[in-house]
Amino acid sequence: MLIERTNNEVIIRLPSNVDTEGLQRLVDYLSYKEATSKSQAKQSDVDKLAKEVKRGWWTKNRSRFIK
């Protein structure tokens, strides 16, 4: 593995035999870190939003699961 930093980016070179499933999880995590790097949200705000989203989803989809 080789990690190289340029002026604009960090480049990670891996051998082609690296497990792609594990690599995808790592890329997903890095994408999350990049997307949230400037967030000032508190964990309690995130938890509240997640609860509201789940409740809304359940309200819209309840009939699909409970007949």
C-alpha positions as CSV (number, residue, x, y, z in Angstrom):
1,M,0.0,0.0,0.0
2,L,1.2,3.5,-0.8
3,I,-0.3,6.7,0.5
4,E,0.7,9.9,-1.4
5,R,-0.4,13.5,-0.6
6,T,-0.5,16.1,-3.4
7,N,-1.6,19.7,-3.1
8,N,-5.2,18.8,-3.8
9,E,-5.7,15.2,-2.7
10,V,-4.5,12.1,-0.9
11,I,-3.9,9.1,-3.2
12,I,-4.0,5.6,-1.8
13,R,-2.7,2.8,-4.0
14,L,-3.6,-0.8,-3.2
15,P,-2.7,-4.1,-4.8
16,S,-5.4,-5.5,-7.1
17,N,-6.0,-8.5,-4.8
18,V,-7.5,-6.4,-2.0
19,D,-11.0,-7.5,-0.9
20,T,-13.4,-5.2,-2.7
21,E,-16.2,-5.6,-0.2
22,G,-14.1,-4.4,2.7
23,L,-12.7,-1.7,0.5
24,Q,-16.2,-0.5,-0.3
25,R,-17.0,-0.3,3.4
26,L,-13.9,1.8,3.9
27,V,-14.8,4.1,0.9
28,D,-18.3,4.5,2.3
29,Y,-16.9,5.5,5.7
30,L,-14.5,8.0,4.1
31,S,-17.4,9.4,2.1
32,Y,-19.4,9.8,5.3
33,K,-16.4,11.5,7.0
34,E,-16.0,13.9,4.1
35,A,-19.7,14.7,3.9
36,T,-19.9,15.4,7.7
37,S,-16.5,17.1,8.2
38,K,-18.0,20.6,8.5
39,S,-21.2,19.7,10.2
40,Q,-22.0,21.4,13.5
41,A,-24.9,19.1,14.3
42,K,-25.0,17.6,17.7
43,Q,-25.6,13.9,18.1
44,S,-28.9,14.6,19.8
45,D,-30.0,16.6,16.6
46,V,-29.0,13.7,14.4
47,D,-30.8,11.2,16.6
48,K,-34.0,13.3,16.5
49,L,-33.9,13.6,12.7
50,A,-33.3,9.9,12.3
51,K,-36.3,9.1,14.6
52,E,-38.5,11.5,12.6
53,V,-37.4,9.9,9.3
54,K,-38.1,6.4,10.6
55,R,-41.5,7.4,11.9
56,G,-42.4,9.0,8.6
57,W,-41.2,6.0,6.6
58,W,-43.2,3.6,8.9
59,T,-46.3,5.7,8.5
60,K,-46.1,5.6,4.7
61,N,-45.2,1.9,4.5
62,R,-47.0,0.3,7.4
63,S,-49.8,-1.1,5.2
64,R,-47.1,-3.0,3.2
65,F,-46.2,-5.1,6.2
66,I,-49.3,-5.2,8.3
67,K,-52.4,-6.4,6.5
